[in-house]
Amino acid sequence: MSDYILRATGIKKYFGGVKALDGVNLSIRKGEIHCLAGENGCGKSTIINIISGFYTPDSGTLEIDGKIFDRMTPQTSITNGIQVIYQDLSLFPNLTVQENLALNMEVASGRKFVNKARMREIALAALSKINMTIDLDELVENLTFGMRQMIAISRALLNDARLIIMDEPTTGLTKKEVETLFRLIRDLQSRGIAVLFVSHKLDEVFEIAERFTIFRSGHNVAEGSTKDLNQDKFTYYMTGREIVTQRFSYEEKDAPTVLEVKDLYLENGFKDVSFQLKKGEIVGITGLLGSGRTELAEALFGYHQAQSGEIKINGKPAQITCIRDAIENGIGYLPPDRVTEGLFLSQPISDNISTEKWSEYANAFGAVDRKKIDEMALHWKKELSIALHDVEDPVGTLSGGNQQKCVLAKWLAIDLNVLILNGPTVGVDIGAKFDIYERVRKLAREGLTVLIISDDLPEVLINCNRVMVMRQGRLAASLSTDGLEESTLAELAHEGGNVA
């Protein structure tokens, strides 16, 4: 009997003339937690789809528990104990928890009629596998992303999974939800279930995985024990370049105040918020989910209108009642969900980048100058190193990091006083992440004031000269990041922290 639950050897896959995988290997031992890492476009998704039977490799072999398969189908994969939990979780948001958990088994049974009592029994059995209690009649769309993920995992366990593949499972989760997920993964391991944890987040790889495999551009570049890996090596294997991480320093102590907020109040959002941002500062705001940090960012950008308080831009009162008011006052906003809030995915890259310039590029009849729009897109392609084939391609064809750069380009194309970045590197691979960091620092050195909203504490500490902590709708602390430790910042974000 093999020690490996899965061995993929010499896997090649072409799409047209493009090599997605060029002879990669991936071996996962029984009952281990294995991390598959790599930047967007490295081939992670392709190998997952081959293992699950969705794609057929052009060459190479798949071996499950010592048995070689010439061809894998989705049903073969499931029958042999492999379950994939994709980023979208493959749940039906308009159905109940019970229906999502039991539907597959009901359909597979071939019965003509659905039995509600039997469905409830299946759902309860699924949740019992992860010791979870939840209202079975609740619609999935009303649950947090973390709760939905637990449902997806419990559903996978109904099929006697021996290997669970989790594709970027922590995207969109709070720190507390990540801790819950990791406890569950370790519990699965204690039952002999192997987990392939697909991620590009360094801290998570070191915390949860025993062994790792790293892909780059469709090739294996490294594999082994995470005990033999450090952050610098990991970054180099992922990107193929040395990335130096130094904390941002700010010395313009006599710089003018660009944004002043005084006693700002938003019902069910935050209250008595006051702070100042100077020219060229990068200031962070962090806090737990529900602390009011995102509501504050959205109020500054006009998503919500504060009920009371004062906002000043360059010393002058600013009435921000809508998004257009914010833009006219030189405030740009990069939202946490670029897909639904920051981009028009089906529209050309050039149109997405030039959105805020259309009125300037339009003639008296409202027709925009396509040449100017394309020239502008090509300028920002070069300036931000956006990896694209053609500026007329839909922006949805780009990787997450390149999409984020397009949102950033949209705001940098206009005159700004303040740029608000809410979760600027969520779902972005490590290379693009540090590209964004370096660009933000360059903007600050050129005099732009930047406000970063993030629960990624290392991100805040590395890139900000000051950080403000929100707790229960109030600013609980404001500190210099010079010498500030992550543990101190985490403590302040919780109610037990000292806010004196």
N, C-alpha and C positions, 0 to 999 in steps of 0.2 A: 504494500500500500504506500502511495506517495506521501511525502511530508508536505506537499504543496496542494492547496485547494485549486490553484490556477497557475498555469504557465503559458504565456504567449511568447512564441519564439519566431524571430525573423519576420515580423508582420509588416507587410507593405500594403499601402492603399493610395490609389491615384484618383483624382477627380479631374477628368479631362487630362490636361498635360501637367497638372500640379501634383507634386508629391506631398500628401498629407502625412504619411508615415513611410519611412525609408528603412525598413528592416529592424524595427524596435523589438525589445524584449521586456517582459514584465512578469515577475514571479512573486506569488503571494502565498505565504505559508499558512497552514491551518491555524485558525485562532489568533492570528496576529493583526495588529493595527498597522497598516502600511500606507504611507503617504505618496501619492503621485502628484508631482509638482511641475510647474512650467508656466511660462508666460502665455497669454492668449495667442492662439494660433500655433502652439507647439505640437498639437496632436492629441492632447488629453481627451477631448470629446470624441475624437475619431476612434481611439482605442476602446473607450467605453462602449460606443455603439457597435463595435465589432464583437466585444465580449458578450454584449446583450443580444447579439444576433440581428441587430437592425441593419448593419452593414456586413457585406461579405468581403474578406480581405482578398487582395489580388495574389498574394502569396504568403507563406508562413503557416504555422500550426497553432492550434489552441488545444490545451490539455487540461481537463478538469478531473481532479482526484485520480490522476494517472491514466485516464482514458483520453485518447486523441480523437478529436472531431475534425473531419474534413470540411464539414459545413455546419455552421451554427445558426439556428433559428431562434426567435424570441421564446418560443415555447420550450425548445431544448434547453436554453439557458435557464429558464425558470424551473423546469423539471429537475435540473441538476443543482438547484439550490442557490442560484445567483439572482439577486434582486438589485435593481438600480433605482436610487432615489434622485431624480433630476432636480435642477434648481427650481423649476416651476412646481415640483412636488406631484404633478399629474393628479391633482384633486379636482373635484367638481364643486366650485364655490357656492352654487345655488342648491346643492343637496345637503342633507344633514350629516352629522358625524357618523351616525349609524349607517346611512346609505352609502357613504364613501367607503366605509370599512367592509361592508358585506356585499357590495354590488358585484365585484369580480367573481366571488365564489358562487353567488346566485346565478350569474350568467354562465359560468363554467359548468354548473350542475345540469344545465339543459332543461330545467323545470319550466313549465309553461306559465306558472303563476308564482308571484312573489309572496312569501310567507313572512309577515312582519315579525312574528314571534321568533322565527328562525334567524332572521336578520339581526334581531336584537341579541340573540344568543351568540352569534358570530362576532358582533361588535364588542360585546363584553369580554369574550375570550381574547380578542385582539388586544384590547387595552390592558387586560390582566398580565399580558406578557411583558409590559413595561411598567407595571404597578401604577397605572394612571387612572384617575377618575375624572370623567367629564360628562356634561349633559349630552346624551346621545341624540337628542332632538334639536340641538343647536345647529344653525346653518354654518358651514365651514367659513363662509365669507365674513362672519362676525368674529372669528377667532384671530388671535395674534399669529404672526408668521411662525413663531416658536411652537405654538400649540399645533399648528397645521403640520409642522415637521414631525412632531411626535406621532400624529395620526398616520402620516406616511410610513414611518418606521414600524409602527405596530401592525399596519396592513401588510408590510413586507414579511413580517415574522409569521403571519398566518400561513405562508407558503413554505414553511420549513426552510428558511434561508440559512445557508452556510457561509455565504459571502454576500455582504451588503456593500454596494458601491454608493458613496455619498458624494455628489458633484457640488463642490463649493457650498457645503451645508451651513456655513456660518454667515453667509451673505444676508444682511438684513436683520440679524439677530442682535439683541442687546448682550452686554457682557454676562448678565445673570443667565440669560437663555443659553449662551455658549457653555457656561459652566454646567447647566442641566444636561445639555446635549453630550458633553464629554463624560459625565457620570454614566449616562445611558450607554455610550459606546464602550466604556470600560466594563459595564455590566454584561453587554453582549459578548465581549471577549471572554469573560469568566465562564460563559456558557459554551465556549468553543467556537463561537461565530467569528469569522474573519471580517475585517472592515477595511475597505480601500477608501481612504480619505483623500479626496481630490481638492487641492488648495494651492494658493500661492502666498499664503500668509505665514511669515517666518515663525512668529511666536506660537501659532497653533501647531505647526509641524513639530516643533521641539517639545511641546507640552503633551501631545497625544500620540504621536507615532513612534514605533520602535524601529522600523526600517523605512527607507525612502527610495524612490526612483524619480529622476528628474529628466524630462524631455526638453529639447530645444530644437526648433525647426524640424520636427519630425524624426529626430535622432535621440538615442540614449546618450546622455552626457555624464551621468553619475548615478550610482546606487550604493546602498550599504546601510550601516547602522546610524541612526541619528546621534548616537553617542560620539561618533567620529566627525560630526558636522558642527560648524559654527556659523554665525550669521554672515560673516564675510564670504566664506566658502559657498554657502547656500546662494547668496546674491550673485556671486560670480558664475556659478553653474547655471542659474536661471537666465541671466542676461548676457553672459559672455564678456562682461566688462566690470572693472573695479568701480565700486560706488562708495564714496566717502561720506559718512553721515556726521556732520558737525552741527551744533546748535546755532540757530540764528542769533546774531547779536545786533543790538540797536543802540546807537550812541547819540542820536539827535534829540537830546533832552530839552533843548530850547525850541524845538519845532512847533509850529502853530497847531492848534486843535482843529481837526477837520470835522469830526462828528461828536456832538455832545447830546447825550440823552439824559433827561431829568424827570424823575418821578413818573415814568411811563407805566401805564396800567392797561391791561387787556383782560376783560372778564373771562374766567376759566382758562387763563393763559399765564399771566404773570402780574406782579404788582410792585410798585415803588422801585423800579429799576432805574438806576442812574450810573452813568459812566462817561468817560471821554476817550477818544482815540486821536492820537497825534499823527501828523503827516509822516508817512514812511514806516509806521508801526505794523507789525503783524501780531494781532491779539487773538487769543483763543477763548472760546466759551465752551465749557464742558459740563456734563451733568448726566444723571440717569434719565432713562426714557420717562417722559412725563414731568420733567423738571421745569419745562417752560422754555428750553433753549431754542427749539425750532419755532415755537410761536413768536418768540422775540425776533428772530431773523425774519420771519414772514411779516411781522408788523413793520419792521424797518423797510421792507420792500413793498409794502402796500397790499399784501395778500389779505391782511386784516387791518382794520382801522382801530388804533388804540383809543380807548374811551377818554383818557386824560393823560396829561404829561406833555413834555416839550421835546422836540427834536430840532437841533440846529446843525446846519451845514456851513462850515467856514464862518461861524459866528452869526449866521443869519437864520431866523426861524424858518423851518420847512414844514409845510402842511402836506403830510403824506396820507392821502385818503384812498389811493389806488396805486396800482403798479406803475401807471404812466407818470404819476407824481414822483415816484421814487426815481425812475429813469431820468426824468427831467432835472432832478436834483443830483444826478451823477452817481446813483447807487445801482450797482449790478448785483445779480444774485444767481449763484450756481446751486440748483436744488439738489437734494439727496437722491432723488429718483430722476435721472436724466431722461429715461425712456418715456415716462408719462408727463413730465413737467418741463423738460429742458429742450426736447428735440421733436421734429416731425420726421419720424423714422422712414416714411416712404418717400420723402422729398429729397432732392439733391443736396449733397454736402454743401455746395456753394450757396444754396438758398438758406440753409440752416445757419451758416456763418454770417450771412449778410442781413438777417432778419431786421435788425435795428437800423439798417442803412437804406432800406427800401425807399422810404420817402425822399431821401436825398438823391437816390439814383433814378427816380421816376421823372418822366417828362410831364408836360401839361395835361396829357391825356391819360396819365396813370400807368403807362407802359414803362417797365424798368429796363435799364441798360444792361443787357446780359454780359457784355464785354467787361464792364466795370465790376460786376458781381463775380465773374470768373477770375478776374485779375486779383480781386480782394481775397478770394478763397485760396488762390495759389500763393499769395503773399503769406497768409497764415499757415498754410501747409509747410512752407519753408521755415517760418519763424518758430513754430511750435513742434516741428518734426512730426507732422501728422502723416502716418503711413496710409496712403490711399492710392488707388489706381487712376481714378478720374474724378474730378470735382463734380461731375454730373451724376456720379453713382449715388444711389440712395444712402443716406447717412446710416441707415440700419445695417448696411453691409460691413461697417467698420467694427473693430474690436471695442470692448468697453473703454479702454484707455484712450483710444483715438476718438471715440464719441465724446468723452469728457473734454478732450482738447478742443473739439469743435464748439462745445458750449462755452468754454473759456475764451475762444477766439471771438465769439459773438459779442462778448462784453468788452474785450480789449480793443475792439474795432471802434468803440465810441469813447468820448471823454468821460472818465470816471473820477469821482472823489473817493468812493469807498467800494470795494469789492467784497461781497459776502460769499464765503464758500461753505456750504452746508454739507458735511460729509464728502469732501472733495475727492477722496480716493476709494470710495465704496465700490467694490467690484472691479477694481483696477489692478492690473498685474504690477509686479514690483518695479520693472523698468519704467513703465509709464508713470507710476507713483512718484519716483524720484525725479523724473522729468518735470512733473507738475510742481513738486517742491522747489526745484531750482528756478523754474519760471516765476513762481510766486515771490521768491526771495529777490529775484532780479527786479520785479515790479516794485517791491518795497524800496529797494535801493534807488529806484528812479523816482520815488516820491509818492507812490500809490499807497493808500491806507487799506489794509486787509483785515477782515474779521473772519476767523475760521471757527465754525461750529462743528464739534466732533466729539465722539466718545472714545476715539482711538487715542489713548493717553500718550503713547510714544510720539504720535504724529503731532500732537499739541506741544509737547515738550521740545521737540526738535525744531519746530518751525516758528514758534511764537516767542516774543520777548516778554509778554505778560499773558496770564491766563486768569479768567474769571470763572468761578464755579457757581452754577445755578442749582438750587435745591428747593423743591416745592414752590416754584414760581418766583423765587427771590434770588438776588445775587448774594450768595453766602460768603464769598471770599474773592479777593483779587490779589494776585501775587506775581512777583517776578519769577520767570522760569529759571533764572540763574541759580544753579545749585538745587533746584526743586526736584524731589524724587517722585517717581511714579506712584509709590505706595502712599505718600502723603497726599497726593492729588486724589487718588482713589478713595482714601478715607474721608476727605472733605466732601466728596460727591455723595457720600452716604450720610444718613441722619446722625450717626455717631461721631462725625467729624467735628473738630473744634473750629468754629467760625470766628473766634475772637480775633 
